[in-house]
Amino acid sequence: MNRASPGKVRKKLKSIAKTRPVDVKVGKRGITRALLLEVRKPLDKDGIVKVSLNAKKQIRIDQAKELEEELQAELISMIGKTASFARES
């Protein structure tokens, strides 16, 4: 998504993401081609994906930005090590 979601839509997506289990965990190798393929599956199916990121804060921020660009999705929320992304189906 190139533009931010309207407030009500974003709020609904955040509530869905809050109760959703983590779909994919980023491993030691970081964001790889295989990881991107796995992240795209729930994103394509449900329009939302929840990802567990690296332990270090700056690395998590960088990974979230990279995923946002690679997936053409919007970062909906980032709480601790967990980030949720959504895109229009």
PyMOL Python script that loads the backbone (N, CA, C, O; Angstrom):
from pymol import cmd

cmd.read_pdbstr("""\
ATOM      1  N   MET A   1       0.836  -1.172   0.000  1.00  0.00           N
ATOM      2  CA  MET A   1       0.000   0.000   0.000  1.00  0.00           C
ATOM      3  C   MET A   1       0.880   1.233   0.000  1.00  0.00           C
ATOM      4  O   MET A   1       1.768   1.369   0.841  1.00  0.00           O
ATOM      5  N   ASN A   2       0.644   2.096  -0.906  1.00  0.00           N
ATOM      6  CA  ASN A   2       1.430   3.313  -0.974  1.00  0.00           C
ATOM      7  C   ASN A   2       0.878   4.399  -0.068  1.00  0.00           C
ATOM      8  O   ASN A   2       1.606   5.298   0.353  1.00  0.00           O
ATOM      9  N   ARG A   3      -0.416   4.313   0.230  1.00  0.00           N
ATOM     10  CA  ARG A   3      -1.023   5.321   1.082  1.00  0.00           C
ATOM     11  C   ARG A   3      -1.460   4.673   2.394  1.00  0.00           C
ATOM     12  O   ARG A   3      -1.677   3.463   2.459  1.00  0.00           O
ATOM     13  N   ALA A   4      -1.583   5.481   3.421  1.00  0.00           N
ATOM     14  CA  ALA A   4      -1.996   4.958   4.721  1.00  0.00           C
ATOM     15  C   ALA A   4      -3.476   4.597   4.695  1.00  0.00           C
ATOM     16  O   ALA A   4      -4.273   5.247   4.019  1.00  0.00           O
ATOM     17  N   SER A   5      -3.829   3.570   5.427  1.00  0.00           N
ATOM     18  CA  SER A   5      -5.223   3.146   5.509  1.00  0.00           C
ATOM     19  C   SER A   5      -6.026   4.158   6.309  1.00  0.00           C
ATOM     20  O   SER A   5      -5.510   4.774   7.241  1.00  0.00           O
ATOM     21  N   PRO A   6      -7.286   4.326   5.944  1.00  0.00           N
ATOM     22  CA  PRO A   6      -8.149   5.199   6.753  1.00  0.00           C
ATOM     23  C   PRO A   6      -8.227   4.676   8.184  1.00  0.00           C
ATOM     24  O   PRO A   6      -8.023   3.486   8.421  1.00  0.00           O
ATOM     25  N   GLY A   7      -8.516   5.548   9.126  1.00  0.00           N
ATOM     26  CA  GLY A   7      -8.497   5.213  10.545  1.00  0.00           C
ATOM     27  C   GLY A   7      -9.306   3.996  10.946  1.00  0.00           C
ATOM     28  O   GLY A   7      -8.804   3.141  11.675  1.00  0.00           O
ATOM     29  N   LYS A   8     -10.560   3.895  10.483  1.00  0.00           N
ATOM     30  CA  LYS A   8     -11.416   2.782  10.886  1.00  0.00           C
ATOM     31  C   LYS A   8     -10.901   1.453  10.337  1.00  0.00           C
ATOM     32  O   LYS A   8     -10.950   0.432  11.022  1.00  0.00           O
ATOM     33  N   VAL A   9     -10.412   1.470   9.114  1.00  0.00           N
ATOM     34  CA  VAL A   9      -9.870   0.251   8.505  1.00  0.00           C
ATOM     35  C   VAL A   9      -8.623  -0.179   9.258  1.00  0.00           C
ATOM     36  O   VAL A   9      -8.459  -1.357   9.572  1.00  0.00           O
ATOM     37  N   ARG A  10      -7.755   0.763   9.546  1.00  0.00           N
ATOM     38  CA  ARG A  10      -6.516   0.474  10.268  1.00  0.00           C
ATOM     39  C   ARG A  10      -6.817  -0.087  11.664  1.00  0.00           C
ATOM     40  O   ARG A  10      -6.164  -1.029  12.113  1.00  0.00           O
ATOM     41  N   LYS A  11      -7.802   0.496  12.342  1.00  0.00           N
ATOM     42  CA  LYS A  11      -8.181   0.034  13.675  1.00  0.00           C
ATOM     43  C   LYS A  11      -8.680  -1.409  13.621  1.00  0.00           C
ATOM     44  O   LYS A  11      -8.331  -2.214  14.484  1.00  0.00           O
ATOM     45  N   LYS A  12      -9.483  -1.739  12.629  1.00  0.00           N
ATOM     46  CA  LYS A  12     -10.002  -3.099  12.464  1.00  0.00           C
ATOM     47  C   LYS A  12      -8.855  -4.080  12.201  1.00  0.00           C
ATOM     48  O   LYS A  12      -8.819  -5.167  12.778  1.00  0.00           O
ATOM     49  N   LEU A  13      -7.915  -3.690  11.324  1.00  0.00           N
ATOM     50  CA  LEU A  13      -6.772  -4.542  11.017  1.00  0.00           C
ATOM     51  C   LEU A  13      -5.907  -4.780  12.253  1.00  0.00           C
ATOM     52  O   LEU A  13      -5.411  -5.887  12.462  1.00  0.00           O
ATOM     53  N   LYS A  14      -5.727  -3.742  13.071  1.00  0.00           N
ATOM     54  CA  LYS A  14      -4.937  -3.882  14.293  1.00  0.00           C
ATOM     55  C   LYS A  14      -5.594  -4.849  15.266  1.00  0.00           C
ATOM     56  O   LYS A  14      -4.905  -5.626  15.929  1.00  0.00           O
ATOM     57  N   SER A  15      -6.924  -4.810  15.358  1.00  0.00           N
ATOM     58  CA  SER A  15      -7.615  -5.717  16.278  1.00  0.00           C
ATOM     59  C   SER A  15      -7.521  -7.160  15.784  1.00  0.00           C
ATOM     60  O   SER A  15      -7.395  -8.083  16.589  1.00  0.00           O
ATOM     61  N   ILE A  16      -7.581  -7.357  14.475  1.00  0.00           N
ATOM     62  CA  ILE A  16      -7.415  -8.698  13.906  1.00  0.00           C
ATOM     63  C   ILE A  16      -5.998  -9.199  14.182  1.00  0.00           C
ATOM     64  O   ILE A  16      -5.805 -10.341  14.597  1.00  0.00           O
ATOM     65  N   ALA A  17      -5.020  -8.343  13.950  1.00  0.00           N
ATOM     66  CA  ALA A  17      -3.617  -8.722  14.140  1.00  0.00           C
ATOM     67  C   ALA A  17      -3.313  -9.052  15.602  1.00  0.00           C
ATOM     68  O   ALA A  17      -2.492  -9.924  15.886  1.00  0.00           O
ATOM     69  N   LYS A  18      -3.964  -8.365  16.513  1.00  0.00           N
ATOM     70  CA  LYS A  18      -3.693  -8.563  17.938  1.00  0.00           C
ATOM     71  C   LYS A  18      -4.018  -9.986  18.386  1.00  0.00           C
ATOM     72  O   LYS A  18      -3.290 -10.564  19.194  1.00  0.00           O
ATOM     73  N   THR A  19      -5.091 -10.544  17.873  1.00  0.00           N
ATOM     74  CA  THR A  19      -5.515 -11.878  18.292  1.00  0.00           C
ATOM     75  C   THR A  19      -4.964 -12.991  17.399  1.00  0.00           C
ATOM     76  O   THR A  19      -5.100 -14.169  17.729  1.00  0.00           O
ATOM     77  N   ARG A  20      -4.357 -12.638  16.293  1.00  0.00           N
ATOM     78  CA  ARG A  20      -3.833 -13.615  15.338  1.00  0.00           C
ATOM     79  C   ARG A  20      -2.498 -14.188  15.845  1.00  0.00           C
ATOM     80  O   ARG A  20      -1.671 -13.446  16.375  1.00  0.00           O
ATOM     81  N   PRO A  21      -2.286 -15.494  15.686  1.00  0.00           N
ATOM     82  CA  PRO A  21      -0.981 -16.056  16.068  1.00  0.00           C
ATOM     83  C   PRO A  21       0.103 -15.619  15.077  1.00  0.00           C
ATOM     84  O   PRO A  21      -0.202 -15.210  13.957  1.00  0.00           O
ATOM     85  N   VAL A  22       1.348 -15.706  15.490  1.00  0.00           N
ATOM     86  CA  VAL A  22       2.469 -15.362  14.613  1.00  0.00           C
ATOM     87  C   VAL A  22       2.503 -16.350  13.451  1.00  0.00           C
ATOM     88  O   VAL A  22       2.479 -17.563  13.658  1.00  0.00           O
ATOM     89  N   ASP A  23       2.559 -15.826  12.231  1.00  0.00           N
ATOM     90  CA  ASP A  23       2.575 -16.671  11.032  1.00  0.00           C
ATOM     91  C   ASP A  23       3.985 -17.133  10.674  1.00  0.00           C
ATOM     92  O   ASP A  23       4.186 -18.287  10.295  1.00  0.00           O
ATOM     93  N   VAL A  24       4.964 -16.229  10.794  1.00  0.00           N
ATOM     94  CA  VAL A  24       6.341 -16.525  10.369  1.00  0.00           C
ATOM     95  C   VAL A  24       7.323 -15.890  11.347  1.00  0.00           C
ATOM     96  O   VAL A  24       7.105 -14.781  11.834  1.00  0.00           O
ATOM     97  N   LYS A  25       8.404 -16.611  11.626  1.00  0.00           N
ATOM     98  CA  LYS A  25       9.468 -16.075  12.470  1.00  0.00           C
ATOM     99  C   LYS A  25      10.719 -15.872  11.618  1.00  0.00           C
ATOM    100  O   LYS A  25      11.116 -16.760  10.863  1.00  0.00           O
ATOM    101  N   VAL A  26      11.332 -14.705  11.743  1.00  0.00           N
ATOM    102  CA  VAL A  26      12.572 -14.404  11.028  1.00  0.00           C
ATOM    103  C   VAL A  26      13.709 -15.082  11.781  1.00  0.00           C
ATOM    104  O   VAL A  26      13.870 -14.879  12.984  1.00  0.00           O
ATOM    105  N   GLY A  27      14.491 -15.882  11.080  1.00  0.00           N
ATOM    106  CA  GLY A  27      15.579 -16.624  11.697  1.00  0.00           C
ATOM    107  C   GLY A  27      16.903 -15.884  11.698  1.00  0.00           C
ATOM    108  O   GLY A  27      16.959 -14.678  11.460  1.00  0.00           O
ATOM    109  N   LYS A  28      17.971 -16.629  11.972  1.00  0.00           N
ATOM    110  CA  LYS A  28      19.326 -16.062  12.055  1.00  0.00           C
ATOM    111  C   LYS A  28      19.763 -15.410  10.746  1.00  0.00           C
ATOM    112  O   LYS A  28      20.482 -14.411  10.751  1.00  0.00           O
ATOM    113  N   ARG A  29      19.329 -15.980   9.636  1.00  0.00           N
ATOM    114  CA  ARG A  29      19.753 -15.472   8.321  1.00  0.00           C
ATOM    115  C   ARG A  29      19.031 -14.193   7.915  1.00  0.00           C
ATOM    116  O   ARG A  29      19.377 -13.576   6.907  1.00  0.00           O
ATOM    117  N   GLY A  30      18.043 -13.801   8.685  1.00  0.00           N
ATOM    118  CA  GLY A  30      17.321 -12.570   8.380  1.00  0.00           C
ATOM    119  C   GLY A  30      16.280 -12.785   7.289  1.00  0.00           C
ATOM    120  O   GLY A  30      15.681 -13.856   7.184  1.00  0.00           O
ATOM    121  N   ILE A  31      16.079 -11.764   6.491  1.00  0.00           N
ATOM    122  CA  ILE A  31      15.062 -11.824   5.443  1.00  0.00           C
ATOM    123  C   ILE A  31      15.674 -12.416   4.184  1.00  0.00           C
ATOM    124  O   ILE A  31      16.493 -11.787   3.514  1.00  0.00           O
ATOM    125  N   THR A  32      15.264 -13.626   3.880  1.00  0.00           N
ATOM    126  CA  THR A  32      15.758 -14.340   2.709  1.00  0.00           C
ATOM    127  C   THR A  32      14.621 -14.502   1.699  1.00  0.00           C
ATOM    128  O   THR A  32      13.468 -14.181   1.986  1.00  0.00           O
ATOM    129  N   ARG A  33      14.963 -14.998   0.531  1.00  0.00           N
ATOM    130  CA  ARG A  33      13.968 -15.245  -0.509  1.00  0.00           C
ATOM    131  C   ARG A  33      12.929 -16.262  -0.019  1.00  0.00           C
ATOM    132  O   ARG A  33      11.733 -16.095  -0.255  1.00  0.00           O
ATOM    133  N   ALA A  34      13.393 -17.312   0.660  1.00  0.00           N
ATOM    134  CA  ALA A  34      12.494 -18.345   1.185  1.00  0.00           C
ATOM    135  C   ALA A  34      11.534 -17.757   2.228  1.00  0.00           C
ATOM    136  O   ALA A  34      10.348 -18.087   2.241  1.00  0.00           O
ATOM    137  N   LEU A  35      12.050 -16.893   3.091  1.00  0.00           N
ATOM    138  CA  LEU A  35      11.212 -16.261   4.098  1.00  0.00           C
ATOM    139  C   LEU A  35      10.140 -15.403   3.431  1.00  0.00           C
ATOM    140  O   LEU A  35       8.981 -15.424   3.847  1.00  0.00           O
ATOM    141  N   LEU A  36      10.514 -14.661   2.414  1.00  0.00           N
ATOM    142  CA  LEU A  36       9.554 -13.819   1.711  1.00  0.00           C
ATOM    143  C   LEU A  36       8.440 -14.648   1.080  1.00  0.00           C
ATOM    144  O   LEU A  36       7.277 -14.243   1.079  1.00  0.00           O
ATOM    145  N   LEU A  37       8.804 -15.812   0.545  1.00  0.00           N
ATOM    146  CA  LEU A  37       7.786 -16.700  -0.023  1.00  0.00           C
ATOM    147  C   LEU A  37       6.808 -17.169   1.052  1.00  0.00           C
ATOM    148  O   LEU A  37       5.602 -17.224   0.814  1.00  0.00           O
ATOM    149  N   GLU A  38       7.327 -17.508   2.233  1.00  0.00           N
ATOM    150  CA  GLU A  38       6.479 -17.964   3.334  1.00  0.00           C
ATOM    151  C   GLU A  38       5.595 -16.840   3.876  1.00  0.00           C
ATOM    152  O   GLU A  38       4.449 -17.078   4.256  1.00  0.00           O
ATOM    153  N   VAL A  39       6.120 -15.638   3.910  1.00  0.00           N
ATOM    154  CA  VAL A  39       5.349 -14.496   4.412  1.00  0.00           C
ATOM    155  C   VAL A  39       4.226 -14.143   3.429  1.00  0.00           C
ATOM    156  O   VAL A  39       3.146 -13.722   3.843  1.00  0.00           O
ATOM    157  N   ARG A  40       4.480 -14.311   2.149  1.00  0.00           N
ATOM    158  CA  ARG A  40       3.468 -13.964   1.142  1.00  0.00           C
ATOM    159  C   ARG A  40       2.249 -14.885   1.183  1.00  0.00           C
ATOM    160  O   ARG A  40       1.153 -14.461   0.816  1.00  0.00           O
ATOM    161  N   LYS A  41       2.415 -16.128   1.619  1.00  0.00           N
ATOM    162  CA  LYS A  41       1.293 -17.084   1.641  1.00  0.00           C
ATOM    163  C   LYS A  41       0.114 -16.574   2.479  1.00  0.00           C
ATOM    164  O   LYS A  41      -0.983 -16.435   1.939  1.00  0.00           O
ATOM    165  N   PRO A  42       0.296 -16.288   3.782  1.00  0.00           N
ATOM    166  CA  PRO A  42      -0.844 -15.785   4.553  1.00  0.00           C
ATOM    167  C   PRO A  42      -1.274 -14.383   4.117  1.00  0.00           C
ATOM    168  O   PRO A  42      -2.447 -14.026   4.221  1.00  0.00           O
ATOM    169  N   LEU A  43      -0.320 -13.598   3.630  1.00  0.00           N
ATOM    170  CA  LEU A  43      -0.652 -12.246   3.172  1.00  0.00           C
ATOM    171  C   LEU A  43      -1.572 -12.302   1.960  1.00  0.00           C
ATOM    172  O   LEU A  43      -2.542 -11.548   1.876  1.00  0.00           O
ATOM    173  N   ASP A  44      -1.269 -13.195   1.021  1.00  0.00           N
ATOM    174  CA  ASP A  44      -2.120 -13.354  -0.158  1.00  0.00           C
ATOM    175  C   ASP A  44      -3.472 -13.963   0.205  1.00  0.00           C
ATOM    176  O   ASP A  44      -4.503 -13.584  -0.351  1.00  0.00           O
ATOM    177  N   LYS A  45      -3.457 -14.902   1.135  1.00  0.00           N
ATOM    178  CA  LYS A  45      -4.688 -15.603   1.524  1.00  0.00           C
ATOM    179  C   LYS A  45      -5.623 -14.719   2.356  1.00  0.00           C
ATOM    180  O   LYS A  45      -6.810 -14.603   2.050  1.00  0.00           O
ATOM    181  N   ASP A  46      -5.083 -14.101   3.403  1.00  0.00           N
ATOM    182  CA  ASP A  46      -5.901 -13.359   4.370  1.00  0.00           C
ATOM    183  C   ASP A  46      -5.790 -11.838   4.252  1.00  0.00           C
ATOM    184  O   ASP A  46      -6.621 -11.112   4.797  1.00  0.00           O
ATOM    185  N   GLY A  47      -4.773 -11.357   3.546  1.00  0.00           N
ATOM    186  CA  GLY A  47      -4.559  -9.917   3.442  1.00  0.00           C
ATOM    187  C   GLY A  47      -3.811  -9.348   4.634  1.00  0.00           C
ATOM    188  O   GLY A  47      -3.594  -8.139   4.721  1.00  0.00           O
ATOM    189  N   ILE A  48      -3.413 -10.235   5.567  1.00  0.00           N
ATOM    190  CA  ILE A  48      -2.695  -9.792   6.763  1.00  0.00           C
ATOM    191  C   ILE A  48      -1.713 -10.888   7.177  1.00  0.00           C
ATOM    192  O   ILE A  48      -1.990 -12.075   7.005  1.00  0.00           O
ATOM    193  N   VAL A  49      -0.573 -10.485   7.718  1.00  0.00           N
ATOM    194  CA  VAL A  49       0.422 -11.442   8.186  1.00  0.00           C
ATOM    195  C   VAL A  49       1.091 -10.880   9.437  1.00  0.00           C
ATOM    196  O   VAL A  49       1.309  -9.674   9.557  1.00  0.00           O
ATOM    197  N   LYS A  50       1.410 -11.782  10.367  1.00  0.00           N
ATOM    198  CA  LYS A  50       2.075 -11.399  11.610  1.00  0.00           C
ATOM    199  C   LYS A  50       3.440 -12.077  11.634  1.00  0.00           C
ATOM    200  O   LYS A  50       3.546 -13.291  11.461  1.00  0.00           O
ATOM    201  N   VAL A  51       4.484 -11.277  11.851  1.00  0.00           N
ATOM    202  CA  VAL A  51       5.855 -11.764  11.754  1.00  0.00           C
ATOM    203  C   VAL A  51       6.613 -11.465  13.045  1.00  0.00           C
ATOM    204  O   VAL A  51       6.526 -10.362  13.586  1.00  0.00           O
ATOM    205  N   SER A  52       7.355 -12.457  13.529  1.00  0.00           N
ATOM    206  CA  SER A  52       8.228 -12.277  14.681  1.00  0.00           C
ATOM    207  C   SER A  52       9.620 -11.922  14.157  1.00  0.00           C
ATOM    208  O   SER A  52      10.189 -12.653  13.345  1.00  0.00           O
ATOM    209  N   LEU A  53      10.163 -10.801  14.624  1.00  0.00           N
ATOM    210  CA  LEU A  53      11.430 -10.277  14.102  1.00  0.00           C
ATOM    211  C   LEU A  53      12.598 -10.557  15.044  1.00  0.00           C
ATOM    212  O   LEU A  53      12.430 -11.210  16.074  1.00  0.00           O
ATOM    213  N   ASN A  54      13.779 -10.060  14.686  1.00  0.00           N
ATOM    214  CA  ASN A  54      15.017 -10.216  15.431  1.00  0.00           C
ATOM    215  C   ASN A  54      14.940  -9.555  16.805  1.00  0.00           C
ATOM    216  O   ASN A  54      14.079  -8.711  17.053  1.00  0.00           O
ATOM    217  N   ALA A  55      15.850  -9.947  17.692  1.00  0.00           N
ATOM    218  CA  ALA A  55      15.850  -9.454  19.064  1.00  0.00           C
ATOM    219  C   ALA A  55      16.338  -8.010  19.211  1.00  0.00           C
ATOM    220  O   ALA A  55      15.883  -7.299  20.107  1.00  0.00           O
ATOM    221  N   LYS A  56      17.253  -7.566  18.350  1.00  0.00           N
ATOM    222  CA  LYS A  56      17.820  -6.221  18.498  1.00  0.00           C
ATOM    223  C   LYS A  56      16.915  -5.184  17.850  1.00  0.00           C
ATOM    224  O   LYS A  56      16.445  -5.362  16.726  1.00  0.00           O
ATOM    225  N   LYS A  57      16.678  -4.094  18.583  1.00  0.00           N
ATOM    226  CA  LYS A  57      15.703  -3.083  18.162  1.00  0.00           C
ATOM    227  C   LYS A  57      15.984  -2.486  16.789  1.00  0.00           C
ATOM    228  O   LYS A  57      15.080  -2.436  15.955  1.00  0.00           O
ATOM    229  N   GLN A  58      17.186  -2.040  16.533  1.00  0.00           N
ATOM    230  CA  GLN A  58      17.484  -1.397  15.248  1.00  0.00           C
ATOM    231  C   GLN A  58      17.337  -2.388  14.098  1.00  0.00           C
ATOM    232  O   GLN A  58      16.872  -2.024  13.018  1.00  0.00           O
ATOM    233  N   ILE A  59      17.726  -3.627  14.327  1.00  0.00           N
ATOM    234  CA  ILE A  59      17.575  -4.656  13.292  1.00  0.00           C
ATOM    235  C   ILE A  59      16.094  -4.898  13.018  1.00  0.00           C
ATOM    236  O   ILE A  59      15.696  -5.063  11.865  1.00  0.00           O
ATOM    237  N   ARG A  60      15.274  -4.921  14.074  1.00  0.00           N
ATOM    238  CA  ARG A  60      13.823  -5.102  13.905  1.00  0.00           C
ATOM    239  C   ARG A  60      13.220  -3.988  13.058  1.00  0.00           C
ATOM    240  O   ARG A  60      12.395  -4.246  12.181  1.00  0.00           O
ATOM    241  N   ILE A  61      13.624  -2.772  13.317  1.00  0.00           N
ATOM    242  CA  ILE A  61      13.114  -1.623  12.565  1.00  0.00           C
ATOM    243  C   ILE A  61      13.501  -1.749  11.097  1.00  0.00           C
ATOM    244  O   ILE A  61      12.676  -1.535  10.209  1.00  0.00           O
ATOM    245  N   ASP A  62      14.763  -2.100  10.848  1.00  0.00           N
ATOM    246  CA  ASP A  62      15.235  -2.274   9.471  1.00  0.00           C
ATOM    247  C   ASP A  62      14.507  -3.421   8.775  1.00  0.00           C
ATOM    248  O   ASP A  62      14.149  -3.309   7.602  1.00  0.00           O
ATOM    249  N   GLN A  63      14.288  -4.522   9.493  1.00  0.00           N
ATOM    250  CA  GLN A  63      13.582  -5.663   8.910  1.00  0.00           C
ATOM    251  C   GLN A  63      12.132  -5.297   8.575  1.00  0.00           C
ATOM    252  O   GLN A  63      11.615  -5.706   7.535  1.00  0.00           O
ATOM    253  N   ALA A  64      11.484  -4.539   9.438  1.00  0.00           N
ATOM    254  CA  ALA A  64      10.101  -4.130   9.192  1.00  0.00           C
ATOM    255  C   ALA A  64      10.018  -3.264   7.937  1.00  0.00           C
ATOM    256  O   ALA A  64       9.113  -3.432   7.120  1.00  0.00           O
ATOM    257  N   LYS A  65      10.964  -2.338   7.785  1.00  0.00           N
ATOM    258  CA  LYS A  65      10.989  -1.483   6.588  1.00  0.00           C
ATOM    259  C   LYS A  65      11.229  -2.318   5.330  1.00  0.00           C
ATOM    260  O   LYS A  65      10.586  -2.106   4.301  1.00  0.00           O
ATOM    261  N   GLU A  66      12.156  -3.262   5.423  1.00  0.00           N
ATOM    262  CA  GLU A  66      12.467  -4.114   4.274  1.00  0.00           C
ATOM    263  C   GLU A  66      11.257  -4.972   3.885  1.00  0.00           C
ATOM    264  O   GLU A  66      10.940  -5.102   2.703  1.00  0.00           O
ATOM    265  N   LEU A  67      10.593  -5.548   4.869  1.00  0.00           N
ATOM    266  CA  LEU A  67       9.408  -6.358   4.582  1.00  0.00           C
ATOM    267  C   LEU A  67       8.296  -5.519   3.966  1.00  0.00           C
ATOM    268  O   LEU A  67       7.604  -5.961   3.049  1.00  0.00           O
ATOM    269  N   GLU A  68       8.136  -4.323   4.471  1.00  0.00           N
ATOM    270  CA  GLU A  68       7.115  -3.421   3.946  1.00  0.00           C
ATOM    271  C   GLU A  68       7.347  -3.145   2.459  1.00  0.00           C
ATOM    272  O   GLU A  68       6.408  -3.153   1.663  1.00  0.00           O
ATOM    273  N   GLU A  69       8.594  -2.904   2.098  1.00  0.00           N
ATOM    274  CA  GLU A  69       8.947  -2.644   0.699  1.00  0.00           C
ATOM    275  C   GLU A  69       8.828  -3.894  -0.161  1.00  0.00           C
ATOM    276  O   GLU A  69       8.228  -3.854  -1.235  1.00  0.00           O
ATOM    277  N   GLU A  70       9.393  -4.997   0.301  1.00  0.00           N
ATOM    278  CA  GLU A  70       9.410  -6.238  -0.477  1.00  0.00           C
ATOM    279  C   GLU A  70       8.005  -6.803  -0.707  1.00  0.00           C
ATOM    280  O   GLU A  70       7.717  -7.345  -1.774  1.00  0.00           O
ATOM    281  N   LEU A  71       7.142  -6.673   0.287  1.00  0.00           N
ATOM    282  CA  LEU A  71       5.811  -7.258   0.203  1.00  0.00           C
ATOM    283  C   LEU A  71       4.780  -6.305  -0.398  1.00  0.00           C
ATOM    284  O   LEU A  71       3.650  -6.703  -0.682  1.00  0.00           O
ATOM    285  N   GLN A  72       5.173  -5.056  -0.589  1.00  0.00           N
ATOM    286  CA  GLN A  72       4.225  -4.034  -1.037  1.00  0.00           C
ATOM    287  C   GLN A  72       3.019  -4.017  -0.088  1.00  0.00           C
ATOM    288  O   GLN A  72       1.866  -3.982  -0.520  1.00  0.00           O
ATOM    289  N   ALA A  73       3.318  -4.042   1.207  1.00  0.00           N
ATOM    290  CA  ALA A  73       2.291  -4.076   2.243  1.00  0.00           C
ATOM    291  C   ALA A  73       2.549  -2.946   3.236  1.00  0.00           C
ATOM    292  O   ALA A  73       3.635  -2.367   3.280  1.00  0.00           O
ATOM    293  N   GLU A  74       1.537  -2.653   4.020  1.00  0.00           N
ATOM    294  CA  GLU A  74       1.636  -1.590   5.004  1.00  0.00           C
ATOM    295  C   GLU A  74       1.875  -2.176   6.390  1.00  0.00           C
ATOM    296  O   GLU A  74       1.233  -3.152   6.779  1.00  0.00           O
ATOM    297  N   LEU A  75       2.792  -1.581   7.122  1.00  0.00           N
ATOM    298  CA  LEU A  75       3.028  -1.970   8.510  1.00  0.00           C
ATOM    299  C   LEU A  75       1.846  -1.468   9.330  1.00  0.00           C
ATOM    300  O   LEU A  75       1.628  -0.262   9.441  1.00  0.00           O
ATOM    301  N   ILE A  76       1.091  -2.387   9.896  1.00  0.00           N
ATOM    302  CA  ILE A  76      -0.104  -2.038  10.664  1.00  0.00           C
ATOM    303  C   ILE A  76       0.250  -1.772  12.121  1.00  0.00           C
ATOM    304  O   ILE A  76      -0.202  -0.787  12.705  1.00  0.00           O
ATOM    305  N   SER A  77       1.060  -2.652  12.706  1.00  0.00           N
ATOM    306  CA  SER A  77       1.486  -2.443  14.090  1.00  0.00           C
ATOM    307  C   SER A  77       2.803  -3.159  14.333  1.00  0.00           C
ATOM    308  O   SER A  77       3.129  -4.154  13.685  1.00  0.00           O
ATOM    309  N   MET A  78       3.545  -2.622  15.284  1.00  0.00           N
ATOM    310  CA  MET A  78       4.806  -3.242  15.689  1.00  0.00           C
ATOM    311  C   MET A  78       4.883  -3.143  17.208  1.00  0.00           C
ATOM    312  O   MET A  78       5.095  -2.070  17.772  1.00  0.00           O
ATOM    313  N   ILE A  79       4.705  -4.292  17.852  1.00  0.00           N
ATOM    314  CA  ILE A  79       4.717  -4.345  19.307  1.00  0.00           C
ATOM    315  C   ILE A  79       5.818  -5.302  19.720  1.00  0.00           C
ATOM    316  O   ILE A  79       5.739  -6.505  19.469  1.00  0.00           O
ATOM    317  N   GLY A  80       6.849  -4.757  20.357  1.00  0.00           N
ATOM    318  CA  GLY A  80       7.984  -5.584  20.750  1.00  0.00           C
ATOM    319  C   GLY A  80       8.654  -6.195  19.537  1.00  0.00           C
ATOM    320  O   GLY A  80       9.081  -5.482  18.629  1.00  0.00           O
ATOM    321  N   LYS A  81       8.747  -7.524  19.521  1.00  0.00           N
ATOM    322  CA  LYS A  81       9.409  -8.237  18.427  1.00  0.00           C
ATOM    323  C   LYS A  81       8.441  -8.639  17.314  1.00  0.00           C
ATOM    324  O   LYS A  81       8.847  -9.279  16.344  1.00  0.00           O
ATOM    325  N   THR A  82       7.177  -8.272  17.445  1.00  0.00           N
ATOM    326  CA  THR A  82       6.160  -8.731  16.503  1.00  0.00           C
ATOM    327  C   THR A  82       5.628  -7.579  15.662  1.00  0.00           C
ATOM    328  O   THR A  82       5.229  -6.538  16.184  1.00  0.00           O
ATOM    329  N   ALA A  83       5.631  -7.787  14.348  1.00  0.00           N
ATOM    330  CA  ALA A  83       5.115  -6.789  13.412  1.00  0.00           C
ATOM    331  C   ALA A  83       3.994  -7.406  12.580  1.00  0.00           C
ATOM    332  O   ALA A  83       4.050  -8.580  12.213  1.00  0.00           O
ATOM    333  N   SER A  84       2.980  -6.603  12.289  1.00  0.00           N
ATOM    334  CA  SER A  84       1.856  -7.059  11.467  1.00  0.00           C
ATOM    335  C   SER A  84       1.783  -6.189  10.228  1.00  0.00           C
ATOM    336  O   SER A  84       1.904  -4.966  10.292  1.00  0.00           O
ATOM    337  N   PHE A  85       1.581  -6.852   9.097  1.00  0.00           N
ATOM    338  CA  PHE A  85       1.500  -6.183   7.805  1.00  0.00           C
ATOM    339  C   PHE A  85       0.183  -6.534   7.134  1.00  0.00           C
ATOM    340  O   PHE A  85      -0.346  -7.631   7.312  1.00  0.00           O
ATOM    341  N   ALA A  86      -0.342  -5.588   6.359  1.00  0.00           N
ATOM    342  CA  ALA A  86      -1.587  -5.832   5.627  1.00  0.00           C
ATOM    343  C   ALA A  86      -1.488  -5.189   4.260  1.00  0.00           C
ATOM    344  O   ALA A  86      -0.750  -4.227   4.047  1.00  0.00           O
ATOM    345  N   ARG A  87      -2.258  -5.755   3.336  1.00  0.00           N
ATOM    346  CA  ARG A  87      -2.396  -5.142   2.025  1.00  0.00           C
ATOM    347  C   ARG A  87      -3.772  -5.478   1.493  1.00  0.00           C
ATOM    348  O   ARG A  87      -4.405  -6.459   1.886  1.00  0.00           O
ATOM    349  N   GLU A  88      -4.198  -4.643   0.604  1.00  0.00           N
ATOM    350  CA  GLU A  88      -5.507  -4.874  -0.001  1.00  0.00           C
ATOM    351  C   GLU A  88      -5.456  -6.108  -0.864  1.00  0.00           C
ATOM    352  O   GLU A  88      -4.502  -6.319  -1.612  1.00  0.00           O
ATOM    353  N   SER A  89      -6.488  -6.926  -0.758  1.00  0.00           N
ATOM    354  CA  SER A  89      -6.547  -8.171  -1.519  1.00  0.00           C
ATOM    355  C   SER A  89      -6.810  -7.932  -2.983  1.00  0.00           C
ATOM    356  O   SER A  89      -6.889  -8.883  -3.760  1.00  0.00           O
TER     357      SER A  89
END
""", "prot")
cmd.dss("prot")
cmd.show_as("cartoon", "prot")
cmd.util.cbc("prot")
cmd.orient("prot")
